[in-house]
Amino acid sequence: MRVSLEAGDRTLLMVAGFLLVGTTVAGFLLMPPEGESASSSIPSSYSTASDGAKAAFLLLDEMGYDVRRWTNPPDQLPGPARGTLLVLADPALPATGEERRQIEQFVRRGGRVLITGMGAATLLPSTDFKPVADPDFGWHDFPARLPGPVSQQATSISMKASHRWGSKYPDYVAYYGNDGGAVVAASRLGKGEIIWWAAASPLTNYGLTRSGNLKLFLNCVGNPKEIHVLWDEYFHGMRAGLWDYLGRTPIPWAVAQMGVLFLALILTYSRRSGPIAAPQGESRLSPLEFVETVGDLYERKRAAAGAVEVAFNRFRFLLERRLGLASPASFESLDRAMAARGGWPDLELRETIRKCPEAVKSGHVSDKQAMAIIQLFHDFTRRLRLGRVGG
């Protein structure tokens, strides 16, 4: 059987459908190209892009190095630092003063640091960068300027760099460079060593294929039997934590789409299957409104005698209960009972009670008379406290 939809339900389903399609299209548009990380300009060990560094990381693992990614803050670097190399490939996030001090202490305890790019400015205890006068961001060959453990068996390297190391700190040895300054420099600090590259391009997936770069990289890392390599991803934003990791996956987009679909289902179900609630109207049980309604009814029907009868019967019932008489009692019984208690409090009340049955029976009671009689009964009900049970 075909089920027809109301106009409101049809509109709701159409809006939910458009939202679902919109989030799906946005997910495809914002998704990075296949084989490329969302931050391909960062030489991350997770990136397979040309300027990523996954090839260098996997190469060290295949060559027998004890290598792993490091996503912890610097205060958790190994205490016995000798034999440990920390690779800081173009750190993207600035370091705090405390993090800078902790890395310096790591080097002084015997650790080694290979750091590249301008990110070293917030991590090294001393830096001397200067920009190239006429920067050219293409690949350039840089010859070895000094023989040593960093430059052995690599007479030149290829690098894309826009900065050079100056000559302000003589303790830094320039291994590669040109007339503009050094692009690879190293210095001893305490028991450890700092090696600086002007850029991370030689260790990228593409840069390793250029002449001399692979040898430079392996020279800086050292002997695989003596070195434990920590490849830093902490300063690339890959902080340890499940939510940080999930935030870099397509999972948030999937959750958003499921949330929109779930919201549409809930709204549809609540409209079609929710409890039926009658609209709340204004209460007609207000005491004052009830009195006014009854008064209007008596006035239209000219039933003043009926109103007097109601007031009289109520007053007589309360008075009989107070005097201990059986209801209904005759006027003579009421008169004797009141005399026994000191008489009537008012002669007008006595005459009204005596004449009221005949006036009600005849029906000849004007509105003014009825109002006076009812007011009289009301006043004496209050004065005699007849309305209080057991009073």
N, C-alpha and C positions, 0 to 999 in steps of 0.2 A: 504494500500500500504506500502510495506516495505521500510524504509528509511535507506540508507547506510550512514555510518559515515566515514569521512576521517581519515587518519592515525593519524594526530595530535590530533583530537577530541577524538579518541579512547584512545590514550595515556593519555590525560588529565583526562578523566573519570576514568581510572584505577588508576592513582596517587591519585585522590581525594578519591576514594574508599578505597585505602590502608591507607590513612591518617585517614579517619573516623573510620575504624576498629581498627587502632592502638590506637587512643585516647580513644575509648570505652574500649579496653582491659586494657589500662593503668589505666583508672578510676576504673575498677573492682579490679585490683591488688593492687592499693594504697588505696582503701576504707577500713576503719577499720572494724574489725569483727562486726557482728550484736550484738547490745546490749553493745558495748564498745565504748567509746569515743576515738578520735584520740590521746589524751594525757591521757591514762588510769593511768599512774603513778602519776598523780596529783589528790589529793582528791577533785575534783570539785563537786559542788552540782548538776551538770548536768550529771555526769557520773554514769552509772549503773554497771560498772565493779566492781570486788571484792575490788579493792583499791580506788574506787570512794566514794563519800559521799552523793549521792542522798538520800539514806535511812535515814540518820541522818537529812537532811534538811526536808524531808517530815514528819518524825516523830515529829519534833518540830511543824510543822503546824497542824498535827492531834491532838496534845496535847493541842492546844489552844494558842501557842506562837505567838506573832506578829513577824513573821520572813519574811525576803525578801532578795533577792540577791543584793549585792552592787557592782556596776560596775563604780562608780565615783571615782575621786581622793580623797585623804585624806582631802584636803582643803574644801570639801563639806560635811564632817561629821557634824552631828547635833551640833548646838551651845550649847543648854542645854543637856549636855552629860549624866547626871545622869539617870540611868535606861536603858542605851543602852549598849549592848554587841556587840563588833566587833569580829567575828570569822575569824582568819587568819590561815587557814589550809595549812601548808607547802607553803608559798608564793614562787612562782617560779621566779618572776622578782625582781631584786634588787630595793630598794627604794633610791630616791635621799635624799640629806641632808635636803632639805625643807620638803619632805614627812615624813621623820623620825621626824622632829620637830613638824609637825602638828599632828601626832599620839600621840606624847608625850603630847602635849597640850590637846588633846582630853581626855587622861587619867587624867591629872591633873584637868580638869573641872568636873570630876566625872564619866567618862566613864570607861568601863571594856573591856579588851582585852584578848581573848583566842588565843594564838599563838603557833604553833607547828613547830618543825623541826629547821634546821640550817638557814632557811630564817629569823629567828628572829634577826640574827646578824646585819642586815641592818635596822631593824625597831625599836628595843628596845634601850633605852638610855644607857643601860649597859648589858653586857652578859659575861658569864663565862663558855664557852663550853670546853669540853675536850673529845677527842675520846677514845673509849674503847681500851684497850691494845690488846686484842685478839678478834676482832669483830666477832660476830655471828649474821647473819641477820635473824635468826629464831625468833619465838615467845617465850617470856620468861615471867614468872610471877614475879611481883614486889610487895612486901608487903607494907602495909601502915606503915609509920615511925612516923606519928604524927596524932592524932585525930583533926578533924576540919571540917569546912563546905565543903571542897573539898573531904575529905576522909570518910565522914559519910556513914555508912551502906555498905561500900565497903572495906573489909579487904585486898584485893589484886586486882591487875589489870594485864592484859596481853598486852604486847607491843613488837613491833619490833623496836629496837633503837640501833644506833651505837655510840651515844654520851651521855654524862652525864653532869649535872650541878655541877660546883665546889662549893667551899666554900669561894670564894673571896668576895662576897657581903653578909654580914650577914642579910641584910634586906629581902632576899629571903628565904622563909620557904619551906623546902623540905617535901613534903607530901608522895611521893612514891619513892622508889629507893632501892639500895643494897649497898654493900661495895664499889662499884666503883663510886658511886655518885647518885644524884637524877635524876629521869626521869620526875617528876612532881614537879614544884615549883611555888610559888606565892609570890607577893610582893605588898605592897601598894605604890602608887605614887600620891602625892597630895590628891585629893578627890576620886581617882579611884583606880583600881586594875589591875595588870598584872598577868595572869596565863600562865605558859609555860609548854608545853609537849615536850619531846625529839623527838617524832614522832607523826604523825597524825593517825597512825594505829588503835588506839582504837575507833575512830569515823568513820572508813571506813565501807563500806557495810558489809564486812566480820568481821571486828574487833568488831562491836557492838554485835555480837553473842557470843563473848567470855566472860568468867566470870569476873564480876566487871566493865567491860568497859562502859556499858550503864549507870550504876549508876554514874560512874565518870563523864561521859559527862553531865548528867542532873544536877549533883551537881555544875559543873562549870558554867552551863548556868544560873541556879537560878530559882526563882519562876516565872511561866508563867504569873501571874497577874501583875508583877512588871517589867518585862524585855521586851525590844524591841531588837530583834536579827537582826543584819546585817551580812549576810554571804558574806564575801569578795570574789569576782571573779576578781577584778581589778588587783591584783597581780598574777593572773593566766593568764593574757593576755586578759581577756574578757573586753577590754576597751569599754566604751559606744560609739555607732556609728553604723549606718546601714551597712557600708562597712566592718567594723570589724566582724560584725555578719555573713554577707553573706560569708566572706572568710573562715568560718569554716563549711560551708555547701557544698553539692555537686553542688551547682549552678554554680561556676566557671568552673567545668568540662563540664557541659551542655552548657554553653555559648561558651566554646572553640570548642566543637563539632559543634555547630550551625554555628560558624564563619567559620570553615573549609568548611562546606557544602555550606554556602552562597558564599564563595570565589570561589568554584568550579563552582557554577551556574553562577556567574557573568562572569567568564572567558569563560565558554562555550557559554553563550549568546553573549558576545562581539565578539567571533570568528565566530559565525554562523549568527548573525543578525546585526552586526555593519555596518556602512556605507562603501561603497566601495570607496576607495581612490586610484586614479591612482598614480603610482610612479612618483615622481618629477624628471624630466630630466634637463639636462643643457640647459639654455635658448639659443636660436639661434638668438636672437634679438639684440645682441651686435652691436653697431654702427660700430666699427672697423672691426668686423668679417663680417658684411654686406658689407662694402666697399671692403674688400678683396675678398669676394665671387663674387661680381659684376665684379671686375677687372679681376678675373680669367675667368669669363664667357666671357667677351669682348676679352680677350686674346685668348681663345680657338676658338672663332668664328671669330677672326680677324675682329672685328667690331669697329675699332678705329673711323671710320666716325660716327658711331652711338653715341659714347661717346661725340664726338665733337658737334654733333647736339644737344644733351641734354644740354650741357654746354652753347652753343650759344643761344638756345631758352630761357633759364632761364635768361641769362644776358640781352638779348634784351628786355624781358618782364619787368625786373626791371628798365632798362633804359627808356623805353617808359613810364612807370608809373611815373618816376621822371620828365620826360619832359612834361607830360600831353598829350601824343599822344595816339590815338586809336590803339589798337593792332589787327592785325600786321601792322606796319608802314613800308614804303619803306625806302631804304637807303637814298634816296634824302631827305625825310622828316626828318630823323634823322640828316642828315648833316646840313640842314637849322636850325633845332632846336638847335644843338650844336653850330653853328656859332652865333646864336642870344645870346647865353650864354657865348660867349668868345672863342669858338672853342674847338676842341678836346684836351684833356690833353696830348695825345701822338699820333703821326702819325701812329705808329705801330698798335695801337688799331683801328684807323680808317680803315687802310688797311685790317686788319684782319676781321673786320665786313663786309667790302665790298666784300671780296673774299670768306668768309666762306660758304655762301649758295652754290656757285658753287663747292667748294671742297667737301662739304658734298654730293651734288647731284652726283658728278662723282665717289665718293667712293675711290679715290686714296689719302688716308691720311695714312702716316706711324705712327707707334706707337710713335716715337720720336716727330713728328710734332703734333700729337694729344696731347701729354703731354705738349708741349710748349704752344699750344693754350688754353688748359684748365687752365693751370697755369696763363696765361695772364688774362683770364676772372676772375679768382678767385682774383688775385691781385687788379684789377680795381674795382671789386665789393666791396672790403674792403676799397680801397682808396676813392671811391666816396660815400661810405656808402649807397649803394643801398639796402642792406639787411634790413635796419631799416625802419619799416613801418612809413610813414608820415615824414621821415627824410628830 
